[in-house]
Structures are given as structure tokens and as C-alpha cells.
Amino acid sequence: MSALTFTLKKNVTQQIDCRLLTSNNLAYLSIVQIKNLYLLNTKNAPKISDYFDVSGDDANHIIFKNANQQLHYIGHQMTHGQITVEGNCGDFLGHQMRGGILICKGNVNDRVGDQMRRGLILIDGNAGNYCGSRLIAGTIGVFGDAGNYVGFAMKRGTILLTKTPKLHATLQDCGMHTLPFLALLFASFKGLSTRFNKMKNLRAKRFAGDLACNGNGEILICDTTISA
């Protein structure tokens, strides 16, 4: 079996709502059925085949190729499987995600992991504003730069960063720590195609928050010492 692959057509310029394109919705459908699905439940909505060339048959691993920032809501409410974005993507990556693995090779716009409940999101590039907003649980990693208001109104969960962004006032600086649990977390990244798979340093600066929402979440600024 090969990964179910959505290759964005070069002539597409409009914004695309991708919330339908998860394992939850596409499992057990043939490739012909997938191509003929409507992206939105509205009159005259475009079909998947209007925007994407579709190939492969393994809906448990979905790949977006030629991806750009016009693609929004990738991984919306997914509960299992893996999605890999080869390129950039738009807003609300992993919105209300409930499980599974989501990897973006490029940059992501605003609201990554908004209201996420479970699962793993790893971003090799940069993330926009409000990354991890209203995070309930799960893990989000951003290897590049993160925008403003990281972890805004987060309740629990972990956000891994490699650079310190401008953080809002209700995140508490807890200082530098050696965190043994990171060894287990980094080990879980080893088989994944991401920049995070070589991280090994267990030292991190920890911020607790959002204190306006009980402060049970954490932002870890990790030392990016990696193996050669």
C-alpha cells in the first residue's frame, strides 16, 4: 500500500478548506469515490479532484504535496493515522485534533493546534500567531520561529520550541531544567521524517501557563543540540 497523496494542482489560487481530508473521513473509500467527494457541504461546492491530483490507497497515511498557505484546516478533528504536509500550509493546522501525528515540512500560518485535545504536531519551519491557542492536551513542536501569543489560553499540553518568542504576561518563567521525560519524547520522534528526530539535549527553559486558565500547560524552549 502507498500513502494516500493529494497533490495540489499548480493553477489553484483560492483558499481551500481541507477539514474533510483525514483518515476518519476517507477510510474504506475507493480513490474514485475520494476524487468525487465535495470539499464542503454547500451547494455547488468544488470536488476534491478540482483542486488535487489524487493517488495511493493508504488512508492511514495522508500526504499533501505542492502544499501552500492556501490550505486550511488540515488535520481537523483527526483521531488517528498520520498526515505529512510537504510544503507550507494555512491556518488552523490540527484544529481540534484528537489523536494521530501531523508533520509539516514547511511553514504554517496562525492557530496551529487550536483546541487540540490529543496527538502530536511537528513543524519543521515557522508558525504564525496563536500557536497552541486554547490547547487542551497533546504536544506541538515548532523548530523554526513562532509568532506572538504562543499558548494563549492553553489549559494543559506541551509546546516545544527551539527559539524564545515574545510571550504574553500570563506565562510564568520557571527557569532552566534538565527534564528526563524528554528522552522518551525524543525517542518517539526517531522514526519520523522531521527535524525533531535528532534532538537529544534534555535541558530546556520551562514556562508554565496559561496562568489565566489554571496554568497546567507548559512551553519548553529546547536546546537544539542534535547529532551530526
N, C-alpha and C positions, 0 to 999 in steps of 0.2 A: 504494500500500500504506500502511496505517496501523499504528502500533505495536501490538503485542500487549499488551492492557491488562487487568490484574487489579484490579478494584475491590472492596475488602473490604466485605462486607455489614455493615450497621450493627448487626445483632443478634449478631454474633460476639464472644464474650468470652474464649474459650480460646486458649491458645498454639498457634501454627501453625508447623510445620516446612516451610520454603519451599525446601529444597535442590533439589527437582525442577524448579523453575520457572526454568530457564535456557535459553538458545538451544541449548546442547548437547543437551538432552533434548526440546525441543519443536519443533525444526526439522522441516519436512515433515509435521507432523501437522495435521489439519483442526481447526477450532475445536470441532467436536462431539467429536472424539477427545480434545482437551485437557480439555474440561469433564468428561469421564468418567474421566480418569485418577485413580488413588488417590494421595493425597499421600505415604503411607508403604506400605512393603511388609509390611504386617501384616494380620491377619485383622480384618475389619470396619473397616478404615481409612476415613476420610472421603474423598469425592471432591473435586476442585478446585471443582466447582460448588456444593458445600455451603457453601463459605466465600466464594467470589468470583463476581462477575459478570464474564464474560469477553467481550472484544470485540477487533477488529483482527486482522491477519493477518501482520504482520512480526515474526517471532520473533527477528530480529537486534536489534530494539529493544523491550525489555520495560519497561512502566510499571506501577508499583504505585500505585493511588490509594486515598485514605482510609486510608493506611498508619498503623499504630500500633506500639507496642512489644511487641505480641503476635507479631509476625512475625520469626521467627528464621532464620538460615542463608540469607538472601537472597544470591544470587551464589555459592553454594557450588561450588567447583571449576570455575567458568566459564572458558572459554578464549578466547572471542571475543564480539563484539557489545557492546551497551550496555544497562544496566539503570538506570532512573531511579525513585527512591522519592520520591513526593510525600507527604511527611509524615514521621513518625518510624518507627524500626524497632528490633528487639530485639537479641539477642546474635549474635555471630559473623557480622556482615556481611562478605561477601567471604572467608569461611573457605576456606583452601587455594586461593584464586583463582590462576588460571594465565594470565590474559590478559583483554583487554577493558577496558571502562570502567564504573564503578559510581558513580552520583551519588545522594546522599541530600540532600534539601532540608531535612530537619529534624534531629532529634537521634537518636543511636544509643547503644545500651547497651554492654555490655562486649565485649572481644575483637575489635575491628574488625581485619580483615586477618590473623587468626591463621594462621600458617604460609603466608602468601601467597608465591607464587613469581614472579609477573609481573602486570603490569596497572596500573590506576590507580583509586584510590578517592578521591573528593572528598566531604567532608561539610560542608554549609553551616552546620549547627548545632553542637551539642556532642557529644563522645564520652565514653563511660564509662571504666572502668578497663581496663588492659592493652591499650590501643590499640597495634597493631603488634606484639603479642607473638609471639615466635618467627618474626619476619619474615625471609624468605629472600631476597627481592628484590621490586622493584616500588616504587610510590610511593603514599603515603597522605597526604591533606591534611585538616586539621580547622580550619575557620575560627573556630569558637567555642572553648569551653573543652574541655580534655582532662583526664581523671581521673588517678588515680595509676598508676604503673608503666608509663608510655609507653615503648615499645620494649623491654620486658622480654624478655631472651634473644634479641634480634634479631641476625641474622648479617650481613646486608647490607641494602640498600634505603635509601629516603629517607622520612622523615616530616616533612611541612611543618606547622608550627603558626603561629598568629598571637599566641598568648599563652604565657607560660612557665609550665608546670605544675610541680608538685613532682616532681623527677626522682630516681631511685634512685642509689645510690652508684657503680654501675659504668658510669655515663655521664660522659664526660670533657668538661669545658668547654674548647672550643678558641678562644673569643673571637669577636669580630665580624670579618666578612669581606665583601668585595664578590665575588660569585660570578657570573661571566659566563654560566655554563651555565643560570642561572635565566631568562635572556632567552629561551632556546629552550624551556624548560619552560613558562614563562608563555604563550609564543606558541601552544603546543599546547593551551592551555585556552581560547583565544579563541572557538572555535565551540561551546563547551559552555555549557549553561544552569546556571551556578553562580556563586556569589560570587567564586570564584577567577579568573573570566575577565577581571577588570580589574586584577589585581595587576601591578605593574611595577617596584617597587623591588628592586634587586639586592643590597641589604645584608641580611645575616642573621647571627644568632648561631648558631654551629655547636657541636653536641655529638656526639662520636664514641662509638660503643658498639654493642652492649653489650660492654664490655671482658671480661666473663665468657665471651663467645662470640667471641673474636678481635677484636672492635671494628671491624669493617669497615662497619657501618651508620652512619647519621647522622640526627640530628634537627636541623632548621633552624627557628629562630624568626624568622619573616619580618616585616619592617616592612610594615604593611598600607596603605602609601600607594597609593591607587588613583585612577584617572582619574575625573573628575566625571561 
